[in-house]
Amino acid sequence: MMDLNDNGGRIEIERIIKNEIRIINENPSVIKANGCAACHVLFTVANKMKISEQDAADLLSEVLLENNPLNDQFIELVENVHMKQRMMGVTFVLKSRDAKDKYINSQFKNTLNELLGDASYYGSEIVLRKLIISQIALELAQNLGIDYHAATEELYYYMRKKDTETHNEVMRLIKSVIDKTGKNRRT
């Protein structure tokens, strides 16, 4: 992965992010087929820096964490595209019940396999973190009446602003869940 301590690399990533925000704000149609604004920026960073999507995601998070004005511009972009310009979910509603059920079944199986793979490769703590973050984002989406993707970006924005505090709270919960699971197995 690229070293963000390299000032030239950091400046280049910030330049790419700022440029993509400007391009999308000027012409939201550059995000193809109701795609995600955040993912568009992420993939652009990955492509232009010639790094993996995971490395790009890590670098994007680090840059946004350390640059509050850019972080604000990024979340404003996500809000504008996902909440103001779109009415997400309309295409799903128009599908037949059978098509909806097939789509849900496919997503259900894919998600279970992904979680199992993550548990095998990264460990149960990562899976618990992923599930906790997903649950919080889902609650936000339901309570605010926004799409899940936008809720997730809002949550990440908040977590970047309160990095140490939110990290510690999530880690305490993970430890508590693991401790309780261990105690239940012994009884």
C-alpha positions in Angstrom: 0.0 0.0 0.0 1.1 3.5 -0.7 2.7 5.4 2.2 0.6 8.4 3.2 3.6 9.9 5.0 4.9 10.6 1.5 3.6 14.1 1.0 3.5 13.8 -2.8 1.3 10.8 -2.6 -1.1 12.4 -0.1 -1.3 15.5 -2.3 -2.0 13.4 -5.3 -4.8 11.5 -3.6 -6.4 14.7 -2.3 -6.2 16.2 -5.8 -7.9 13.1 -7.3 -10.7 13.2 -4.6 -11.2 17.0 -5.0 -11.3 16.7 -8.8 -13.8 13.8 -8.7 -16.1 15.7 -6.3 -16.0 18.7 -8.7 -16.7 16.5 -11.8 -19.6 14.7 -10.1 -21.1 18.0 -8.8 -20.9 19.5 -12.3 -22.3 16.4 -14.0 -23.8 13.7 -11.7 -24.4 11.4 -14.8 -20.8 10.4 -14.7 -21.9 8.0 -12.1 -23.2 5.2 -14.2 -26.5 3.3 -13.8 -27.5 4.7 -10.4 -24.1 3.8 -9.0 -22.6 5.0 -5.8 -21.0 8.4 -5.6 -18.5 7.3 -2.9 -17.7 4.1 -4.8 -17.1 6.2 -8.0 -14.5 8.3 -6.1 -13.0 5.2 -4.6 -12.6 3.4 -7.9 -11.2 6.5 -9.5 -8.5 6.7 -6.8 -7.8 3.0 -7.3 -7.5 3.4 -11.1 -5.5 6.6 -11.2 -3.1 5.5 -8.4 -2.9 1.9 -9.8 -3.7 0.3 -6.5 -6.2 -2.3 -5.3 -9.7 -1.2 -4.3 -9.0 -2.2 -0.7 -5.8 -0.1 -0.6 -7.8 2.8 -2.2 -10.5 2.4 0.4 -8.0 2.5 3.2 -6.2 5.6 1.7 -9.5 7.4 1.0 -10.5 6.9 4.6 -7.2 8.1 5.9 -7.1 11.2 3.7 -10.7 12.0 4.7 -10.0 11.4 8.4 -7.1 13.8 8.3 -8.7 16.5 6.1 -12.0 17.7 7.6 -12.9 20.2 4.8 -12.4 17.5 2.2 -14.4 15.0 4.4 -17.2 17.6 4.5 -17.1 18.0 0.7 -17.2 14.2 0.2 -20.2 13.7 2.4 -22.0 16.6 0.8 -21.5 14.9 -2.5 -22.9 11.6 -1.3 -25.9 13.4 0.2 -26.5 15.3 -2.9 -26.3 12.3 -5.2 -28.0 9.7 -3.0 -30.6 11.8 -1.3 -31.4 14.9 -3.2 -31.0 13.8 -6.9 -32.3 10.3 -6.6 -35.3 8.3 -5.5 -33.6 5.0 -4.8 -35.5 1.8 -4.8 -38.0 2.6 -7.5 -36.6 0.0 -9.9 -36.9 -2.7 -7.3 -40.5 -1.8 -6.5 -41.4 -2.2 -10.2 -40.1 -5.8 -10.4 -42.4 -8.8 -10.2 -42.6 -10.6 -6.8 -40.7 -13.5 -8.3 -37.9 -11.3 -9.5 -37.7 -9.6 -6.2 -37.5 -12.9 -4.4 -34.8 -14.1 -6.7 -32.8 -11.0 -6.1 -33.2 -11.2 -2.3 -32.3 -14.9 -2.3 -29.1 -14.2 -4.3 -28.1 -11.3 -2.0 -28.9 -13.4 1.1 -26.6 -16.3 0.0 -23.8 -14.0 -1.2 -23.8 -12.1 2.1 -23.7 -15.3 4.2 -20.8 -16.6 2.1 -19.0 -13.3 2.3 -19.3 -13.2 6.1 -18.1 -16.8 6.4 -15.1 -16.0 4.2 -14.3 -13.0 6.2 -14.5 -15.0 9.4 -12.2 -17.6 8.0 -9.7 -15.2 6.6 -9.8 -12.2 9.0 -11.3 -13.6 12.2 -14.5 -13.2 14.1 -13.7 -9.7 15.4 -13.8 -8.3 11.9 -17.1 -10.0 11.1 -18.6 -8.6 14.3 -17.3 -5.1 13.5 -18.8 -5.4 10.0 -22.2 -6.6 11.4 -22.2 -3.8 14.1 -21.4 -1.1 11.6 -24.1 -2.5 9.2 -26.7 -2.5 12.0 -26.0 1.1 12.9 -26.1 2.2 9.3 -29.4 0.3 8.8 -30.9 2.0 11.9 -29.8 5.3 10.5 -31.3 4.6 7.1 -34.6 3.4 8.6 -34.9 6.3 11.1 -33.9 9.0 8.7 -35.7 7.6 5.6 -32.6 7.6 3.5 -31.0 4.8 1.4 -28.6 2.5 3.2 -25.5 3.5 1.1 -26.0 7.1 2.1 -26.6 6.1 5.7 -23.3 4.1 5.7 -21.4 7.1 4.4 -23.0 9.4 7.0 -21.9 6.9 9.7 -18.4 6.7 8.3 -18.2 10.5 8.2 -19.2 10.6 11.9 -16.8 7.8 12.8 -14.0 9.6 11.1 -14.8 12.8 13.0 -14.9 10.9 16.3 -12.3 8.2 15.4 -10.9 7.2 18.8 -14.2 7.4 20.6 -16.2 5.4 18.1 -13.4 2.8 17.6 -13.2 2.3 21.4 -16.9 1.9 21.7 -17.1 -0.6 18.9 -14.2 -2.6 20.3 -15.7 -2.7 23.8 -18.9 -4.1 22.3 -17.0 -6.7 20.3 -15.1 -7.8 23.4 -18.3 -8.0 25.4 -20.0 -10.1 22.8 -17.1 -12.5 22.5 -16.8 -12.7 26.3 -20.5 -13.5 26.6 -20.4 -16.0 23.8 -17.5 -17.7 25.6 -19.4 -17.8 28.9 -22.5 -19.3 27.3 -20.4 -22.1 25.7 -19.0 -23.0 29.1 -22.4 -23.3 30.8 
